[in-house]
């Protein structure tokens, strides 16, 4: 059997993440990298050559926004929005423009409950500008980052104030849903043959629709795990199992498989939707910029200063405390 280079890289990085025993990442290191990777293959001919040349960068830096949680206090709210913290008469009354949201709720309240969809729109405009300016480094940096934020918006518990089951005695469910299940099943059973990216005529409406889907699914995520925990032997929920050559305590394979079955493929569907959304946002920004030729944007893209900044960010993530909400 031939193992793809992508899964070799993912296995090595998962082993490293286990050995360092760092906090859990939103969607997990594994899933974020996989989403950015597969999104590349949905792009049209005018984009795919450039993105494929830099696919390793898009994988490797898919988790930069989570690492920035350890360096910037303003980073954390960009990853979520607690939709159940807002009292609104109906969905259409939720302000989609940032200035309208600030006027209605106040900036402190918005940062407390999360700003994910508004931040994604800001990043889309930045990516459009980077394409228009043919700035290869900015195109790649923003593409990797916006891929992360869009993917997080597809996670049900990123749209709930009960983001880690802390309000219902289900602490740890966040990583269970978005890390343990993908790591256990994505390579063997998930189908990532999706189709092609689409131009988003109304990208703001698109991302808000995904957020509302996530909010609607949050109750199912919590309820199904609660039901399973009541039926499953308590001493069989967790196990010390080998994970990429390292023995760790985690949700047992049997418990994970049963939860995945009860969710009826929800994690796979949200990952597929994330991949499509990421590719479509990249594509939409490129079209809105006038579809500039990317063929000449090759060669040396990043500078020594970029490498230094990445090393510094990685050090902060490994050594500092998180600033704001994290997912573990």
C-alpha positions in Angstrom: 0.0 0.0 0.0 1.3 3.5 -0.9 1.0 6.1 1.8 0.6 9.7 0.5 3.2 12.3 1.6 0.4 14.3 3.1 -0.6 11.6 5.6 3.1 11.0 6.4 3.5 14.7 7.3 0.3 14.7 9.3 1.3 11.5 11.3 4.7 13.1 12.2 3.1 16.3 13.3 0.4 14.5 15.4 3.2 12.6 17.1 4.9 15.8 17.9 1.8 17.4 19.3 1.2 14.4 21.6 4.7 14.4 22.9 4.6 18.2 23.7 1.2 17.7 25.4 0.1 21.3 24.5 -3.4 22.5 24.7 -6.0 21.4 22.2 -6.5 23.5 19.1 -9.8 24.4 17.6 -10.6 21.8 14.9 -7.3 20.2 15.9 -3.9 20.5 14.2 -4.7 17.6 12.0 -8.1 18.8 10.8 -7.1 22.4 10.1 -4.1 21.2 8.0 -6.3 18.8 6.2 -8.9 21.4 5.4 -6.5 23.9 3.9 -4.7 21.1 2.0 -7.9 19.7 0.3 -9.2 23.2 -0.4 -6.4 23.7 -2.9 -7.7 21.0 -5.2 -11.1 22.7 -5.6 -9.5 25.8 -7.2 -9.8 26.7 -11.0 -6.9 26.5 -13.4 -6.0 30.2 -12.9 -5.3 29.6 -9.2 -4.4 26.0 -8.6 -0.9 26.1 -10.0 0.2 28.9 -7.6 -1.6 27.3 -4.6 -0.2 23.8 -5.3 3.3 25.2 -5.4 2.8 26.6 -1.9 0.5 23.8 -0.5 3.1 22.9 2.2 2.9 26.5 3.5 -0.9 26.5 3.6 -0.8 23.2 5.6 1.9 24.2 8.0 0.5 27.7 8.7 -3.2 26.6 9.0 -2.8 26.7 12.8 -1.0 30.1 13.0 -4.2 31.8 14.3 -4.4 29.3 17.2 -0.8 29.9 18.0 -1.5 33.7 18.1 -3.9 33.1 21.0 -0.7 32.9 23.1 0.7 36.2 21.8 -2.3 38.5 21.2 -5.1 39.0 23.6 -7.4 40.1 20.8 -7.0 36.9 18.8 -9.3 34.5 20.7 -12.7 36.2 19.8 -11.9 35.9 16.1 -12.5 32.1 16.3 -16.0 31.9 17.6 -19.3 33.6 18.2 -21.7 32.6 21.0 -25.0 32.9 19.1 -27.0 31.8 22.2 -25.8 34.9 24.0 -27.7 37.2 21.8 -31.4 38.0 22.2 -32.8 38.8 18.7 -36.3 38.4 17.3 -35.2 36.5 14.2 -32.0 35.7 12.3 -32.3 38.5 9.8 -32.2 41.0 12.6 -28.6 40.1 13.5 -26.4 43.0 12.1 -24.0 41.6 9.5 -22.0 44.8 9.2 -19.4 45.4 11.9 -20.3 49.1 12.5 -23.9 48.2 12.9 -23.1 45.4 15.3 -20.9 47.8 17.4 -23.7 50.3 17.5 -26.2 47.8 18.6 -24.3 45.6 21.1 -21.1 47.5 22.0 -17.6 46.5 21.2 -16.9 45.0 24.6 -19.9 42.7 24.3 -18.9 41.6 20.8 -15.4 40.7 21.9 -16.8 38.8 24.9 -19.1 36.7 22.8 -16.9 36.4 19.7 -16.6 38.1 16.3 -15.9 35.2 13.9 -18.2 36.1 10.9 -17.3 39.8 11.0 -13.6 39.0 11.2 -13.9 36.6 8.2 -15.3 39.4 6.1 -12.5 41.7 7.1 -10.0 39.0 6.1 -11.8 38.4 2.8 -11.3 42.1 1.9 -7.7 41.9 2.9 -7.2 38.8 0.6 -8.9 40.6 -2.3 -6.5 43.5 -1.8 -3.5 41.2 -1.7 -4.6 39.6 -5.0 -5.1 43.0 -6.6 -1.6 44.1 -5.5 -0.1 40.7 -6.6 1.5 40.4 -3.2 2.4 36.7 -3.1 3.4 36.7 0.6 0.2 38.4 1.7 -1.9 36.2 -0.5 -0.5 33.1 1.2 -0.5 34.4 4.7 -4.1 35.6 4.5 -5.2 32.5 2.6 -3.8 30.3 5.4 -5.4 32.4 8.1 -8.8 32.9 6.6 -9.0 29.1 6.0 -8.6 28.6 9.7 -11.3 31.1 10.7 -13.8 29.8 8.1 -13.2 26.3 9.3 -13.8 27.3 12.9 -17.1 28.9 12.0 -18.2 25.4 10.8 -17.7 23.9 14.3 -21.0 23.7 16.3 -19.4 24.5 19.7 -17.8 27.6 18.2 -21.3 29.0 18.0 -22.3 28.2 21.6 -21.4 29.7 24.9 -21.3 26.1 26.3 -18.2 25.8 24.1 -16.6 22.9 26.0 -19.5 21.4 27.8 -18.5 23.4 30.9 -22.1 24.3 31.6 -23.4 20.8 31.4 -20.6 18.7 33.0 -19.3 17.6 29.6 -15.8 19.2 29.8 -13.6 18.0 27.0 -16.4 17.5 24.4 -14.9 20.2 22.2 -11.7 18.3 21.4 -13.7 15.1 21.3 -15.8 16.3 18.4 -13.3 18.3 16.4 -10.0 16.4 17.1 -10.5 12.9 18.2 -13.2 12.0 15.6 -11.3 13.4 12.6 -8.0 11.8 13.7 -9.8 8.5 14.2 -11.8 8.4 11.0 -10.8 11.0 8.4 -8.1 9.1 6.7 -10.0 5.8 6.6 -13.6 6.7 6.0 -14.2 10.4 5.2 -14.8 11.4 1.5 -13.1 14.6 0.5 -13.9 14.4 -3.3 -16.1 17.5 -3.3 -16.1 19.2 -6.6 -15.1 22.7 -7.4 -15.0 26.0 -5.6 -17.9 28.4 -6.3 -18.0 32.1 -6.7 -19.9 33.6 -3.7 -22.3 36.3 -4.9 -23.1 37.2 -1.3 -20.2 36.0 0.9 -21.4 37.8 4.0 -24.7 35.9 3.8 -22.9 32.7 3.0 -20.7 32.7 6.2 -23.6 33.8 8.4 -25.6 30.9 7.1 -22.8 28.5 8.1 -22.6 30.1 11.5 -26.4 29.6 12.0 -26.0 25.9 10.9 -23.3 25.5 13.5 -25.4 27.1 16.2 -28.3 24.8 15.3 -26.1 21.7 15.5 -24.6 22.6 18.9 -27.5 21.1 20.9 -27.1 17.8 19.0 -23.4 17.6 19.7 -24.0 18.0 23.4 -27.2 15.9 23.6 -25.8 12.9 21.8 -22.7 12.8 24.0 -24.8 13.1 27.1 -27.1 10.3 26.0 -24.1 8.1 25.2 -22.4 8.8 28.5 -25.5 7.6 30.3 -25.6 4.4 28.4 -21.9 3.6 28.1 -19.9 1.9 30.9 -18.1 4.7 32.7 -14.8 2.7 32.9 -14.8 2.2 29.1 -15.2 5.9 28.0 -11.4 6.6 28.3 -8.5 4.4 27.6 -4.7 4.5 27.4 -4.1 3.9 23.8 -1.2 4.3 21.4 -1.4 7.4 19.3 1.4 7.7 16.7 3.8 5.6 18.9 2.9 7.4 22.1 0.6 6.0 24.8 -1.9 8.6 26.0 -5.2 8.8 27.9 -8.0 9.7 25.5 -11.6 8.9 24.6 -11.5 5.2 23.9 -11.8 3.9 20.3 -15.1 2.2 21.1 -16.7 5.4 22.7 -15.4 7.5 19.8 -16.8 5.2 17.2 -20.2 5.1 19.0 -20.4 8.9 19.2 -19.4 9.2 15.6 -22.2 6.8 14.7 -24.8 8.7 16.8 -23.8 12.0 15.0 -24.6 10.3 11.7 -21.5 11.8 9.9 -21.8 15.3 11.2 -18.1 15.8 11.6 -17.4 14.6 8.1 -20.1 16.9 6.7 -18.8 19.9 8.5 -15.2 19.2 7.3 -16.4 18.9 3.7 -18.4 22.1 4.1 -15.3 23.8 5.5 -13.1 22.7 2.6 -15.7 24.0 0.1 -16.1 27.3 1.9 -12.3 27.9 2.2 -11.7 27.2 -1.5 -14.7 29.4 -2.4 -13.6 32.3 -0.3 -10.1 32.1 -1.9 -11.7 32.0 -5.4 -14.2 34.8 -4.7 -11.4 37.1 -3.5 -9.4 36.3 -6.6 -12.4 37.0 -8.9 -13.2 40.2 -7.1 -9.6 41.4 -7.6 -10.0 41.0 -11.3 -8.6 37.5 -11.7 -4.9 38.6 -11.8 -2.4 36.2 -13.3 -0.6 34.3 -10.5 1.9 32.6 -12.8 4.6 35.2 -12.2 4.2 35.0 -8.4 6.8 32.3 -7.8 10.3 32.1 -6.6 11.3 33.6 -3.2 8.1 34.6 -1.5 9.0 35.0 2.2 11.8 36.8 3.9 14.2 36.0 6.7 12.1 38.4 8.8 9.1 36.2 8.1 10.9 33.1 9.3 12.0 34.9 12.5 8.4 35.9 13.2 7.2 32.4 12.7 9.8 31.0 15.1 8.9 33.7 17.7 5.2 32.8 17.4 6.0 29.1 17.8 8.0 29.8 20.9 5.2 31.9 22.4 2.7 29.1 21.8 5.0 26.5 23.4 5.9 28.5 26.4 3.3 31.1 27.2 -0.2 30.9 28.6 -3.2 31.4 26.3 -4.8 34.8 26.3 -8.5 34.3 26.2 -10.7 31.3 25.4 -9.1 28.1 24.2 -10.7 24.8 23.2 -9.3 22.4 25.8 
